[in-house]
Amino acid sequence: MASEVVMVDEIEFPKSVTPSASSKTLGIIGHGITDIEIHFLQIKFTAIGVYVDVDVASHLQAWKGKTAAELLADDSFFDALLQAPVEKFIRVVVIKELKGSQYGLQLENAVRDRLVAIDKYEDEEEEALAKAVEFFQGKYLKKNSVITYHFPANAKTVEMSFVTDENKAYKINVENGDVSSMIKKWYLGGSSAVSSSTIASLAEGIVALLK
């Protein structure tokens, strides 16, 4: 019997998920880790799984026949992936524990910088981003804690959840299209994404979908 999980740095990711606010089952099409090298030592922080509705293939036909390397070199491909009107779900599992405030600061900087760069950081975006950052304040992200982001197909919102290593769950909706899209871009935005290994895996997964 085929395995129902994908191993990402010794962490199990289900091959498919059905988000709580959805009736669709989404398959994993990319995965990787966030890490940093310090004095020749690789410090791993999180493992990432990216789940997307297979209908995404119909929106990416312009890249059919391309190799993963060609997709990786083409940020317009990742823009098309980000904008495709299909459900997307990102599952992040903590490898190295950190404070929720530290993770929230990373999120805040990544989203704010991207919005400022396109001159879309107004009061509404600042308020929505503050809500997203506040969600992580006072929490401690122990090893095996899980953060998820659910992006509905057409809604300008993101449902964020945090499940502790003891299965205590928290959830919040951030209802701002610009903030939602930049959180998505933080993880899936091609050369500017937080995890190069995830983006490389995602390119391979899309190539397989387009065959």
VMD Tcl script that draws the C-alpha trace (Angstrom):
set ca {
  {0.00 0.00 0.00}
  {1.37 3.41 -0.97}
  {2.43 5.70 1.85}
  {-0.09 8.40 2.76}
  {2.62 10.78 3.95}
  {5.58 12.67 2.54}
  {8.68 12.94 4.74}
  {10.16 16.43 4.97}
  {13.30 16.41 7.10}
  {11.97 13.52 9.23}
  {8.59 15.24 9.67}
  {5.48 13.61 8.26}
  {3.24 15.64 5.97}
  {-0.03 14.15 4.75}
  {-0.18 13.76 0.98}
  {-3.53 15.54 0.97}
  {-5.52 17.84 3.25}
  {-9.06 19.17 3.40}
  {-8.96 22.62 5.02}
  {-11.57 23.14 7.74}
  {-13.28 25.91 5.78}
  {-13.32 23.93 2.55}
  {-14.95 20.91 0.93}
  {-12.02 20.31 -1.43}
  {-9.14 17.93 -0.90}
  {-5.83 19.50 -1.85}
  {-2.71 17.50 -2.72}
  {0.85 18.34 -1.73}
  {2.83 19.60 -4.72}
  {5.89 21.07 -3.03}
  {7.81 20.95 0.22}
  {11.06 22.11 1.81}
  {12.59 23.79 4.83}
  {13.70 27.18 6.10}
  {17.25 27.21 7.38}
  {20.38 29.28 7.85}
  {24.06 28.38 7.88}
  {26.08 29.60 10.86}
  {29.80 28.73 11.10}
  {29.32 25.91 8.58}
  {26.44 24.45 10.59}
  {22.99 24.20 9.01}
  {20.31 25.37 11.46}
  {16.85 24.21 10.37}
  {13.84 26.22 11.56}
  {10.70 24.93 9.86}
  {9.47 22.31 7.42}
  {6.95 23.42 4.80}
  {4.31 21.64 2.75}
  {2.42 23.37 -0.07}
  {-1.00 22.05 -1.07}
  {-2.85 23.27 -4.16}
  {-6.05 22.34 -5.98}
  {-5.04 20.28 -9.05}
  {-7.24 22.59 -11.14}
  {-4.28 24.98 -10.98}
  {-2.89 23.12 -14.02}
  {-5.58 24.64 -16.25}
  {-4.30 28.12 -15.36}
  {-0.64 27.32 -16.07}
  {-0.83 25.81 -19.55}
  {1.54 28.47 -20.90}
  {4.34 26.68 -19.05}
  {3.46 23.16 -20.20}
  {6.57 21.36 -21.43}
  {8.96 23.56 -19.45}
  {11.53 22.02 -17.10}
  {11.66 22.73 -13.38}
  {14.87 24.71 -13.94}
  {13.10 26.89 -16.52}
  {10.21 27.53 -14.12}
  {12.62 28.44 -11.32}
  {14.23 31.07 -13.54}
  {10.87 32.64 -14.43}
  {9.24 34.76 -11.73}
  {6.29 35.38 -14.06}
  {5.45 31.70 -13.63}
  {5.27 32.09 -9.87}
  {3.18 35.25 -10.28}
  {0.72 33.21 -12.37}
  {0.71 30.47 -9.74}
  {0.03 32.99 -6.97}
  {-2.80 34.62 -8.91}
  {-4.45 31.40 -10.14}
  {-8.01 31.39 -8.67}
  {-7.70 28.04 -6.89}
  {-7.40 27.07 -3.25}
  {-3.94 26.97 -1.71}
  {-2.90 25.72 1.72}
  {0.50 26.03 3.39}
  {1.45 23.84 6.36}
  {4.49 24.89 8.41}
  {5.90 22.58 11.09}
  {8.38 23.94 13.62}
  {11.76 22.17 13.77}
  {13.69 24.59 16.00}
  {11.57 26.18 18.69}
  {11.20 29.93 18.77}
  {9.00 32.58 20.30}
  {5.81 33.48 18.51}
  {6.93 37.12 18.63}
  {10.06 36.20 16.64}
  {8.04 34.44 13.96}
  {5.54 37.30 13.94}
  {8.38 39.78 13.36}
  {9.58 37.75 10.36}
  {6.04 37.74 8.98}
  {5.62 41.47 9.59}
  {8.89 42.42 7.89}
  {8.30 40.15 4.90}
  {4.77 41.40 4.24}
  {5.38 45.08 4.97}
  {8.50 45.26 2.78}
  {6.66 43.66 -0.14}
  {3.70 46.02 0.22}
  {5.90 49.11 0.56}
  {7.77 48.07 -2.60}
  {4.55 48.27 -4.62}
  {3.20 51.31 -2.74}
  {0.26 49.44 -1.20}
  {0.97 49.81 2.50}
  {-1.94 51.96 3.64}
  {-3.84 52.16 6.96}
  {-6.02 49.15 6.06}
  {-2.98 46.99 5.30}
  {-1.16 48.15 8.43}
  {-4.18 47.25 10.57}
  {-4.64 43.81 8.96}
  {-0.93 43.01 9.24}
  {-0.93 44.06 12.90}
  {-3.79 41.60 13.47}
  {-1.77 38.79 11.84}
  {1.33 39.61 13.89}
  {-0.67 39.90 17.12}
  {-1.96 36.36 16.52}
  {1.50 34.98 17.32}
  {2.26 37.20 20.31}
  {2.48 35.36 23.62}
  {2.71 31.96 21.94}
  {5.71 29.66 22.05}
  {6.43 27.68 18.91}
  {7.79 24.41 20.24}
  {9.12 21.66 18.02}
  {6.29 19.98 16.05}
  {3.92 22.92 16.50}
  {1.99 23.55 13.27}
  {1.14 26.83 11.54}
  {-1.23 26.77 8.58}
  {-2.40 29.30 6.02}
  {-5.53 28.63 3.97}
  {-6.13 30.81 0.92}
  {-9.64 30.31 -0.55}
  {-9.96 30.33 -4.34}
  {-11.38 33.81 -4.82}
  {-11.71 35.37 -1.37}
  {-9.35 38.18 -0.39}
  {-8.60 36.62 2.96}
  {-6.35 34.11 4.68}
  {-7.31 31.78 7.51}
  {-4.35 31.31 9.82}
  {-4.13 28.59 12.46}
  {-1.64 27.53 15.07}
  {-1.72 24.12 16.73}
  {0.64 23.54 19.65}
  {2.63 20.37 20.17}
  {-0.11 19.47 22.67}
  {-2.85 19.93 20.04}
  {-4.25 23.14 21.45}
  {-5.60 25.08 18.46}
  {-5.93 28.79 17.67}
  {-7.43 30.32 14.53}
  {-7.88 33.74 12.95}
  {-9.09 35.24 9.65}
  {-7.19 38.17 8.15}
  {-9.48 39.90 5.68}
  {-7.28 42.06 3.50}
  {-6.42 41.08 -0.06}
  {-3.03 42.79 -0.17}
  {-1.83 41.33 3.13}
  {-3.16 37.89 2.22}
  {-1.42 37.95 -1.15}
  {1.90 38.98 0.37}
  {1.80 36.24 2.99}
  {1.25 33.86 0.09}
  {4.13 35.47 -1.80}
  {6.41 35.12 1.24}
  {6.15 31.36 0.89}
  {5.46 30.88 -2.82}
  {6.93 33.93 -4.53}
  {9.70 32.43 -6.63}
  {13.14 33.98 -6.15}
  {11.89 36.19 -3.30}
  {10.35 33.35 -1.27}
  {11.56 32.43 2.20}
  {12.55 28.85 1.29}
  {14.49 28.06 -1.89}
  {14.12 24.31 -1.33}
  {10.32 24.67 -1.22}
  {10.29 26.69 -4.43}
  {12.50 24.13 -6.20}
  {10.21 21.31 -5.09}
  {7.14 23.32 -6.11}
  {8.54 23.79 -9.63}
  {9.05 20.04 -9.93}
  {5.54 19.39 -8.65}
  {4.00 21.74 -11.21}
  {6.01 20.14 -14.03}
  {4.52 16.77 -13.01}
  {1.01 18.27 -12.93}
  {1.37 19.73 -16.40}
  {2.46 16.48 -18.07}
}
mol new
graphics top color blue
foreach p $ca { graphics top sphere $p radius 0.5 }
foreach p [lrange $ca 0 end-1] q [lrange $ca 1 end] { graphics top cylinder $p $q radius 0.2 }
display resetview
